[in-house]
Amino acid sequence: MQYHRIEVAVKLDMSLGESPVWSVARQTLYWADINYGHVYAWRPQEGGAPTRIELDEKVGCVALDEAGLVVAAASGILRLPENGEPERLAANPEWERAGQGNRFNDGRCDAAGRLWVGTIDADETSPSAALYCLDKGELTQRLSGIGISNGLAFSPDRRWLYHTDSLTRRILRYPFDVVSGALGKAETWVDLEMQGLPGVPDGAAVDSEGGYWSALYGGGRIVRFSPAGKLVAEHEVPCLHPTMVAFGGSDLSTLYITTATQHLDATGKARWPFAGSLLQLKTGLRGLAEPGFSA
Ligand SMILES: O=C1O[C@H](CS(=O)(=O)O)[C@@H](O)[C@H](O)[C@H]1O
């Protein structure tokens, strides 16, 4: 099998790499290994190894913040300043209610600086999770009845919010009002079943032309859908479980891809030696600067 233009950016042995996000101001890529509670930071131009913060709980996603990062850990949302003590911004209502139940998962900031973050059913099977928005210090539930909240992204014109419940293998989009944060009526935008694609839609990123890049967990590939929801590119990757993508690098033209070793047995790990690493792909397209948290 040929893996055109896919390279290993950083060889790692992550369990569940996720949530890559590029800071233009710091020229740094951040990402998490959810299962180990690790948050990585890496400056590719310097060519060295990434640094790592170790938290004592799982970390669902990483977002940018003026003073450092905001992370949605299993039990709540934390601000992690580069200098200073962590600050708890909100508790996870599903964690406290269920007693170590659903944890936070995929999330990202909108252009107004709100943090949108979903949860994941503890067993990854039932629709007990939800999507939340942290705005002006308040965490509000915005969607419910979700199994694995994932794939959050916004169209470049800010008119659409993309979201998936990975369990359904469908990507939905919602009319979005960036000023008020209101969501309109959901429409099924992409159905992997109908497209004949393998795996499930995991994390995603949108490029400057409005293409939606989705990592197909269990499908061993990264796909791009046009704004009309048409499959326009498909890149096989050297691992079964790519998890999420983010554009980064000095000109935002490198697509970074996080991957997982979880769900692979010894045979799977031998078959996919780059699983658990950070991969990269030159797409010929550019990403968008990621907004930070400011709500
Ligand atoms: O976001 C996640 O993805 C994976 C698999 S899936 O793509 O959502 O099916 C899941 O196992 C993981 O726990 C979750 O964080």
The ligand as an ORCA input file, in Angstrom:
! r2SCAN-3c Opt
* xyz 0 1
  O     -13.119     10.805     20.190
  C     -12.889      9.646     20.444
  O     -12.691      8.786     19.454
  C     -12.487      7.381     19.642
  C     -13.209      6.553     18.687
  S     -14.479      7.210     17.747
  O     -13.847      7.692     16.571
  O     -15.195      8.264     18.389
  O     -15.391      6.070     17.524
  C     -12.874      6.898     21.016
  O     -12.492      5.566     21.234
  C     -12.290      7.819     22.008
  O     -12.459      7.388     23.340
  C     -12.821      9.197     21.837
  O     -12.076     10.085     22.589
*
